[in-house]
């Protein structure tokens, strides 16, 4: 593994597969957004899944509330600070930048889509896509990318780890949102796909920007030595 590849937040071996997944995820987000634009009722699939999960009792409701808190401002800020601190302790500044930029881009995209799609739940509460699910999935994706780089995993193992992390985190937060009646199941799917679409693109952008800055600094150093 070269010095450059060790610093990358989006390993080159994963870029092809994650790029394809990101494109497919973006397509799903758009299709669902068009289908449920300005809607205020659950679809057929939403109704079936929602009926099965809605109104969970103790102790599962407490678990769902705890999961929901992690997506709220106080909980999410705590997780982001912990993740950034861990990246810096591991001497992975690019990963720390990705955490901040990735969360900002994912949550910002979800917020923008809510306004554009206009789907509502419980009155005027915008619901598509689920910001909580998008945040949880994005953070898990970034942690998995960091682990892939640290462990030097190849394409198959690295992709499997990243997708497993996204699936587990998205499913856990999505279950909590549906169980608490905060979102429709298709809102959760949209939030999950939003993170899958945004994080690979953000990782590529962080790597590209960092490489350019390093290149400029190296050129400046060579000029000074002449």
PyMOL commands that set and color helices and strands:
alter all, ss='L'
color gray80, all
select helices_A, chain A and resi 3-7+12-35+44-53+60-70+73-89+93-117+131-151+155-179+185-225
alter helices_A, ss='H'
color red, helices_A
select strands_A, chain A and resi 120-121+125-126
alter strands_A, ss='S'
color yellow, strands_A
deselect
rebuild
show_as cartoon
